Amino acid sequence: MGSRGDYEDLKKPVVLVVDDSLEFLELARAVLAPQYEVHLAIDGDEGMYKAQLLKPDAVILDMMMPRISGEQVLEHMQGLAELHGMPVLILTARHYRPSERHMLESKSNVCRYLEKTIPMPELLAELEKTIALGRLYRDTPDLVDWVRHAQVAATPAILHSAGNALVRQKSREH
């Protein structure tokens, strides 16, 4: 009989997409559905609710939404133990200055900051790395917390490299 981990590897990873654009949500569903179980949220309120309910493997989060911004959603997620470490891909139309990007990427849940102009194959690759990082965090939270809180300027690059290594390892296993 297989372990719970074996069963989880057979399921499609769950991805929550939070964006106020219906057009983008439908595009995301169409692109992601072949590989992922996709759930959509039209605003920050719904996104926070669904993140708590679903505990997805990754969240794709728009930063510029009415009423509750993506940054407020991130703060809410960081404040809840059950969502701590849930990986988030920030996908936005806004261009952030490098210092703002670094600040966002240094938040505990944020794995990557991407602009909405990213080609879909690249988005899929980044999402796969993000999910791999989330699994690494789930399996070794103390190690990942230490890396994320280390005073090393290259921490986002280290996490990105770790995600690449996990994806390569996973592709060799299949």
Secondary structure in CASP SS format (residue, H / E / C, confidence):
PFRMAT SS
TARGET T0000
AUTHOR 0000-0000-0000
METHOD secondary structure of the structure
MODEL  1
M C 1.00
G C 1.00
S C 1.00
R H 1.00
G H 1.00
D H 1.00
Y H 1.00
E H 1.00
D H 1.00
L H 1.00
K C 1.00
K C 1.00
P C 1.00
V E 1.00
V E 1.00
L E 1.00
V E 1.00
V E 1.00
D C 1.00
D C 1.00
S C 1.00
L H 1.00
E H 1.00
F H 1.00
L H 1.00
E H 1.00
L H 1.00
A H 1.00
R H 1.00
A H 1.00
V H 1.00
L H 1.00
A C 1.00
P C 1.00
Q C 1.00
Y C 1.00
E E 1.00
V E 1.00
H E 1.00
L E 1.00
A E 1.00
I C 1.00
D C 1.00
G H 1.00
D H 1.00
E H 1.00
G H 1.00
M H 1.00
Y H 1.00
K H 1.00
A H 1.00
Q H 1.00
L H 1.00
L H 1.00
K C 1.00
P C 1.00
D C 1.00
A E 1.00
V E 1.00
I E 1.00
L E 1.00
D C 1.00
M C 1.00
M C 1.00
M C 1.00
P C 1.00
R C 1.00
I C 1.00
S C 1.00
G H 1.00
E H 1.00
Q H 1.00
V H 1.00
L H 1.00
E H 1.00
H H 1.00
M H 1.00
Q H 1.00
G C 1.00
L C 1.00
A H 1.00
E H 1.00
L H 1.00
H C 1.00
G C 1.00
M C 1.00
P C 1.00
V E 1.00
L E 1.00
I E 1.00
L E 1.00
T E 1.00
A C 1.00
R C 1.00
H C 1.00
Y C 1.00
R C 1.00
P H 1.00
S H 1.00
E H 1.00
R H 1.00
H H 1.00
M H 1.00
L H 1.00
E H 1.00
S C 1.00
K C 1.00
S C 1.00
N C 1.00
V E 1.00
C E 1.00
R E 1.00
Y E 1.00
L E 1.00
E E 1.00
K C 1.00
T C 1.00
I C 1.00
P C 1.00
M H 1.00
P H 1.00
E H 1.00
L H 1.00
L H 1.00
A H 1.00
E H 1.00
L H 1.00
E H 1.00
K H 1.00
T H 1.00
I H 1.00
A H 1.00
L H 1.00
G H 1.00
R H 1.00
L H 1.00
Y H 1.00
R H 1.00
D H 1.00
T C 1.00
P H 1.00
D H 1.00
L H 1.00
V H 1.00
D H 1.00
W H 1.00
V H 1.00
R H 1.00
H H 1.00
A C 1.00
Q C 1.00
V C 1.00
A C 1.00
A C 1.00
T H 1.00
P H 1.00
A H 1.00
I H 1.00
L H 1.00
H H 1.00
S H 1.00
A H 1.00
G H 1.00
N H 1.00
A H 1.00
L H 1.00
V H 1.00
R H 1.00
Q H 1.00
K H 1.00
S H 1.00
R H 1.00
E H 1.00
H C 1.00
END
